[in-house]
Amino acid sequence: MYCPYCRHTDSRVVDSRLTDDGTAIRRRRQCAACGRRFTTAETTSLNVLKRSGVAEPFSRAKVINGVRKACQGRPVTDDDLAVLAQEVEETVRSSGAAEIDAHQVGLAILAPLQRLDEVAYLRFASVYQGFESLKDFEQAIDKLRREREERPTGKQRPLGAK
């Protein structure tokens, strides 16, 4: 780490804090040579490997945009989508891998979206999982019904509760 003022290579950490969303560490540093202070931010990188073979940084905004289309006309707020995107990011980061397949990101979206809004879940799943017939929809709906019956009462919408 070079001092941005004098380009000296040695600095000491004066203060460390997590950023607001907890995805980075903000460090306040002081240069050993000139004594001036500067701030650095440390983040872990998480790349998404697309079908084309291209790797790009994980983006909560892309998760939100993809899910927003499925939530069109549904009682889902921007805050709900932000919470969903954060949960998806936490899920994919918990794998510990620096690179994750785009398909895995899609799978990580399904569970929180199902808890958020079942209709939006069906819309997203129908595209993501490539539903080809009414039978595919019927099977997905039957699965949702079974899971709803197995769920304890009062715990139907923990994500962005309504």
N, C-alpha and C positions, 0 to 999 in steps of 0.2 A: 504494500500500500504506500503510494507516494503522497507526500504532503502536497496539496494543490497550490500552495503558496511558494515553497522553496524547493520542492521535488525531493526532499530528504526521505529516506526509506524507513526511518524509525519513528513510530508514534506510540503513545500509550492510550488505552481506553480509560476515559474519565467517567462515562456513564453508559449504561445499556438499558434499553427498554423495548418491549414488544410494541409493534404498531397496533393501531386500533383493531384491525381484524385478526391479529395474531399470526399473520403469515410471514412476517419479516421481523428482524431485529434492527433497531435503530441504535447506532453507537456514536457517541460523542468522543472524539479523539483529540489529543494534543500532540503537536509535533515536538520531538525531542530537540530539534535544532533551532527552530525559530519561535517555538512556544505558542504559535497560533492554533486555534481550535477549528475543527471541521467535523462534519457529520457524514457517516456512511450508513448504508442500509444493506443488510444481508438477507438474501432470500434463497430458498432452494429452487432449483429449476425443475420443472416437470414438463416434459415434451409429450405431445400426442402424436402418435405415428398413424398417419392417414392411410387409406387403402392404396393410394398412389405411391406410397413409400416415402412421402415427404413428412418430415417431422416439424411440428410447430409448437410454440409454447402453449400450455394449457390456458384457456381463457374462460373465466366465469361468464363474461358477456356473451360468448358463443353458446354456452349452455342455456343462458336466459333466453337468447334469441330463438334457439331451437325449440325450447319448451313453450315460449310465448305463443307461437303459432298454434300449438295444441290447446292452449288455454283461452284462445279467442272466444269471447262471448260467455266465458265462465266466471264465477265469482272469485277470481284469483287476483290478488294485488301484486304490485311491483315488489313490495316487501316480502310477500310469500315466495316470489321467484328468486329474490336475493338469498333468502334462507335456504331454498332448495339448492341453488348453485353452490353455496358455501358447504352444504352437506355433501354434495357430489364431489367437490374438491377434496374435502376431508377424507372421503371414502377412497378416492383414487390415490391420494398421497399416502394413505395408511398402508398401501401395498409396499411402500419403500422403494419402488422402482423409479428410476430417473426418466424412463420412457414407458408410456402406456399406449396400448392399441386403442384407436378411436372406438372400436366396438365395445371395449371395456367401459369407456366413458358412458356410452349409451346404456349399457346394463346398469351402471351406477345411478342413472337418472330414473330408471323405472320404479324402484321401490319408493323413494320419496315423492315422486309424482303420483303414484297410486294412493299414498296417504293424503296427499294434498287435494286431489280431485280425480275421482274415478273416470269421469267422462274424458277429461284431458289425458288421463293415462291411456284409455282405450284408443284415442286419436293418435297419440305418440306411438304406442305399441303397434298399432296397425301399419304405420309407415315403417317404423324401425324394424319390426319383426316380419315385415312383408306379408301381411294378411292378404290372401288371395281369394277367399270366398266367405260367404256368410257363416259357414261352419267354423272358420277361424275366429270370427267375432263371438259366436255362440260359446265356443270353448273358453275364450278369455272372460266372457261375462259369467259363465258357470264357475270359473276359478275365483273370480272376484266375490261371487255370492258365497261360495264355500268359506273363503277367508273371512268374510264379514261375519258369518255365523260363528266361526271359531274365535273371533276377537272378543275380549271381555268388553262389556258395555261401558260406555263412557270414555273409551280410548280410541275413538274412530279417527280423530284428526289432530295428532300431536304436532304436526308440522303446520305452522301458520294457522293455528286453531281458529275456527269460526264459531 
